[in-house]
Amino acid sequence: MKYRAIAALAATLATPALSEEVTLRGVTAFASGTTFSRPFEAFVERVNETGKGVVQINYVGGPEAVPTFELGNAVSAGVVDIANNTTAFYTNLVPLGDALHLATNTIQDQRENGCFELVDQLHQEQMSVKYLARTGDNIQFHLYLTSPIEDTDLSGLTLRVTPVYRAMFEALGATPVQTAPGEVYTALERGSIDGYGWPVQGVMDLGWDEQTNYRVDPGFYQVDVNFLVNLDRWNALSDEAKTVLHEAALWTEAKNAENRDINAEEAARQEEAGIEVIRFEGDSAESWLATAQDAGWDAVEAIDAERAAELKACLVD
Ligand code: 173
């Protein structure tokens, strides 16, 4: 009895070191288990392995926990400690974030050329979050349709957008309707949209292939899905915990290289699912891509020309 009491006391005395382990609440803007949540889920697993006794992440879930367009506010306010989110879902907080999907280089380039600090600074200043990592490099966006089109003129089409596609699709004459990914299937089923913007990966995750007949090529822009940590929470972490998170971030970013192969696999799966490709060639392809670039950068420059120029200088090769 006595020994047990001593053992219990020893265990109690030993706990201060253990109790320093910090647990962060993590939420993703995309449905759990789907394409754009997967890198975050692997990151969480990695941190929970390498960060034992130092920092852990409690993966709470996706839009069922925090609605897609609310997640930016939630991590900014500290309701969520770490978020997996794309700039298009938090333009209310970081309007210039739209520049990130206009990048033609990689996060590794951006860490090297100083762009990472610029983007981090923007997130810290405007959103009170630490910009920890970027996934989605090497993945482009496409227009998907229920009926075919002959050329790049999109007038008469009602298209589901996020801020990623809005400027481009509008410049080509479409009527944009913004929705979260979770509403795309129903919008297609009801016929309230003629198509939608989405990356080359992930169309099959939520069964959209059942309602999709065409993908328009070439793709444009580059996906950015970022890990954001509430700034107060980040600043209060020990150096050891910051290192665990930073190393897991670099580990995740190295996996962005795998996206080229995954893109090819996904395109093949789309073909098997009966999604035909409408491929613009020559002048049409050129004007499609030029409109994407011009409309995209015009929109970012209209927000803040000086900072847009700074971002362009380090995001575009
Ligand atoms: O289409 C979208 O919802 C969107 O903007 C996006 C951004 C990054 C990855 C996937 C989708």
Boltz pocket constraint, residues with backbone or C-beta under 6 A from the ligand:
constraints:
  - pocket:
      binder: B
      contacts: [[A, 36], [A, 86], [A, 88], [A, 161], [A, 162], [A, 163], [A, 164], [A, 179], [A, 180], [A, 181], [A, 197], [A, 198], [A, 199], [A, 223], [A, 224], [A, 225]]
      max_distance: 6.0
